[in-house]
Amino acid sequence: MEVNENFSEKAKEDFELVKAAKRGSQAAFSQIMVRYREPLYYLAFKMVRNESDAEDLSIEAFEKAFTKIDQYTPQYAFSTWLFRIATNHCIDFIRKKKLKTTSIDEAMEDKKGNSWSVQVPAKAKDPEEKYIEKQKIALMREMVEKLSEPYQSLITMRYFKELSYEEIAQEKDIPLGTVKAQLFRARALLADLIRKSKKSI
């Protein structure tokens, strides 16, 4: 894999970092995250207009990119490839959120002001779906337990106890910015553990 000579100096530096990351360099992965953490966050925030969602989406975009990093080729700058992944991920999120918010359980109104709603019982999960879901949760917990502190407790609080960033900051008595930064690192470490274990969650 040879670098495109038309790349800017920054793109050439990215290319070298990607090559190192493909060889398994944790330092290279960290450097890529440091470079693109804020740009990805602002891209996501511009699309979803929610700080918490933007934090999660930017981290998830990194996870997707790191999982697919072997597919990157220097036809385009790494930043172009990364931003495309992030943009598509945000579009998927927005599409799913719109489907959720237009619920048939909600009251609807006609032109005369009459309102009505359609109650549809939720489809119960069959035993196989329940088993698969339990297996996924068990695998995720197994991966989380391999994290050191404070990352293990942060992931547990955010994704198992479903606390907000503000609630975590209050419970741990640390600044909100520290919570976000440490959770970002925790998610990246977790994604790397999953990638190395070759287990699909």
PyMOL commands that set and color helices and strands:
alter all, ss='L'
color gray80, all
select helices_A, chain A and resi 9-22+26-48+51-67+69-71+78-101+127-144+151-160+165-172+176-197
alter helices_A, ss='H'
color red, helices_A
select strands_A, chain A and resi 108-109+115-116
alter strands_A, ss='S'
color yellow, strands_A
deselect
rebuild
show_as cartoon
